[in-house]
Amino acid sequence: MSGVEVESRPADTAPFAVTANAAKQVAAILSGEPAGTMLRVSVDGGGCSGFQYNFTLETSKNADDLVIERDGATVLVDEMSLEYMSGSELDYVDDLIGQSFQVKNPNATASCGCGTSFSV
């Protein structure tokens, strides 16, 4: 299967979306990295709710990756993680309790207080 490239759209029409705030922050982070670096969002077993989101910097794509390009940022999601995050949206929040990337996942039936783990 070849990689699928899409532009970020609302979560109800895309398999995974990236908000403008998230794209801006990803682009800022990637600007200090070697050319071609991308942010990978994935799901791993663990965390207090059963699954947890993982954010890593990558310099290569997998053949089955969903590739989202928006405003100078490239975000990757592997096919297996997409099964748990289909219809989700990556956002970047800066509020009184801190700054963080947050995945707004319509498939999650529960999540921890910090928002980094979830269950389905």
N, C-alpha and C positions, 0 to 999 in steps of 0.2 A: 504494500500500500504506500503510495507516495504521500508526502506531507501536504497538509491542507492549509492554505493561507487565506485568512479572512481579515477584513477590517473590523474593528470593534463596533458593535451595534448594541442596541438594548438587549438585556439578558433574555427577554422573551423571544427574540428572533435569532440569537446566536448561541452556539454551543457553550461559549465562554466569552465574556465581555470584559473590557478594561475601561474604567472611567477616565475622564480627562485628568483628574487629580492623580490617579495612579500612574498614568502614562507619563505625566510631568515628573513625578518622583523617580520612576524607573529610569527615565532618560537622564535625570541628574546623576543618579547612581552610576549608570553605565558610562557617562561621560568621563569618569575617572578610571575606567577599565580599558583594556586593550580593544582595538577595533574588532567588531564582530561579536562582542560579548552580549548575551541575552539573559533575561531572567526566566528561570524555570519555576513554575508553580506545580507542585505535585502533592499527592496524598500518600501518607505512610500509615501503617498500623501503629497504634500507640496513643499517647496523650490520655488525659483523664476521661475522655468521652469515647474512646475506641479508635478514632482516626485523627490524624493531625496533618495540618498543612505544612509543607516544606517549601522554602524559598532558597534557590541556589543560583549562582551565576554560572553560565555555560558558554562555551565557545563553539559548540557544534549541535546540530539538530539531529534527531532520530527520524527515521523514515515515516513513523506513524505520528509524529508530533502535529498538534494543531499550532499554527503560528499566527499570532495576533500582532500586527504592526499598527502602532498609533502614535502620532506626534513624536517621532524619533525614538520610540521605545519598541523593543521586540520582546514579546512574552511567549513562552512555550508551555504547552500542556501535553503530557503524554496520553496515549489512548486509554490506558488503564485508569489513570487518575480522572480523566474526563468522564468516565462512567459514574464516578461519585460526585462530580462537580458540574454535570451538564446543566446549562441554564444559569450558571453562577456568574457573578460579577466581582472582579478585583477592584477594590477601592483603596484609597489612601486617606486616612483620617488624622487630623491634627486637632485635638481637643484638650480640655483641661487635664485629663489623665494621661496624656501622652500622644505620641505619633506612632502610627502603625499601618501596615497593609492589612486589610480585612477582606475576607472572601465572604460575600453575601450568597449563601448557598440555599436554594429553595428545597433541596433534597434532605437537608439536615433536620432531624427530628429533635435533636438536643445539641447543646454546645456548652463548653466551659465558660467561665466568667471572663477569661482573657480573650476568647474568640479564636484560639489557635487549634482547638480540637473540637470534634463533632461526632455524632453518631447518625446513622441512617436507618 
